[in-house]
Amino acid sequence: MKILVVGGGGREHALAWKLKSSPLIKKVFCAPGNVGMMQHATCEDIAVDDLPGLVQFAKRQKIDLTIVGPEQPLVDGIVDLFEKHGLAIYGPNRAAAELEGSKAFTKNLLAKYGIPTADYRVFQNYDKAVAYINQLNRPAVIKADGLAAGKGVIVCTERAHMQNALQQMMQNKRFGHAGNRVVVEAYLQGEEVSLLGLSDGEHLMYLAPAQDHKRISDGDEGLNTGGMGAYAPTPFLDEAMIARIKREIMEPTIRAMASEGRPYKGVLYAGLMLTEQGPKVLEFNCRFGDPETQVILPVMTDDLLAAILAAQEGKLHEFERQETAGFAAGVVMASAGYPEKYQTGKVILGLNRTFESDVVIFHSGTRRQGNQIVTAGGRILTVTAKDDSLKGAIDKAYRTVGQITFEGAYYRKDIGAKGLRPGRP
């Protein structure tokens, strides 16, 4: 088969890397791809928002299946457009992708169907939102309703902080149109985890649970980012809790979307908080996570393409699963200043080294400049290592990070530390 992966970040690099190992694959294309993905795929300079260009390319190359990485083309209706042209594509259509495209839609859906989540209110009027937060006597989370590249969530402990967040989103348009409407929800305490499942519209096939590290600084301090690293699987998420999440959250959500006339076929990504009252939904995403994909796929022993084809055909319940193998830890190397202003064009040194076994460097914000690879974004690389133990994977990842450098390189030093806390398996 000839496969097209839409996107050009670390998540798409991981997808191309994993897909390339399938015996079903003849060739992998990526659009637009990146420098690292060229090892596994043929990259085409087509932007992820050039939907007509992607359709034309898929027709010209006789692509058998397109897999979409980022959320924006899904929310913009790339699946609807491909299917209109008779092209096979895996992902939710525009109506189903609203599960990520609008946080207000998701919160209202969860409330309607009794799926556990934090208490919330939705506002389109700034003054009404301010009046509401002035009545609160507890921490709150302010969320831009629309897409904001993972940065449109601000955790607030004080009322002045809440008002500033509302002002940044609703008046200063820090996140553009995404902040025209906001969700104000109760702050949840607990352990945050991510659980992803492939859906065929009725059934789900679950991938290894992972834990992302969204804040920029160690100890989960500072601004929210697109993700500074992750590990999988999560040792503290036992089979009983996973079964509860499936029973109370994942499966009811698939049924709810079907009941709403928005059948969900694609990757369902649940961002969850494990509270004292049980698991609750923080958010849903309509695609593979970044950087979770970079650690989930290395421990996945199944043929990813075969699983996606089963989902396409509505036969996930017939797919024979393999066991997850080992642990993987991924450390994101970012540009100084990220997630705000940062410089690009910094030469990356060390990529041509021979690293330890089971180490993969997934590229995100990179480009070629002459004979050198330079930085071209906020998040530059995800350094992923696999090992039989979580500690082994973390140590191997950080040893590798120590061999790669560029001016202003920044990374968290505590990726995976939560999984190593005493008393955990």
Helices and strands as residue ranges (DSSP letters): E 2-7, H 10-19, E 27-32, G 36-39, E 42-43, H 51-60, E 65-68, H 71-75, H 78-84, E 89-90, H 94-101, H 103-112, E 120-123, H 126-133, E 140-144, E 153-156, H 159-166, I 167-171, G 176-179, E 182-186, E 191-200, E 204-206, E 211-212, E 215-217, E 221-224, E 229-232, H 239-245, I 246-250, H 251-259, E 265-275, E 278-285, H 293-296, G 297-299, H 304-312, G 316-318, E 327-334, E 359-363, E 366-369, E 372-375, E 379-387, H 390-401, G 417-420
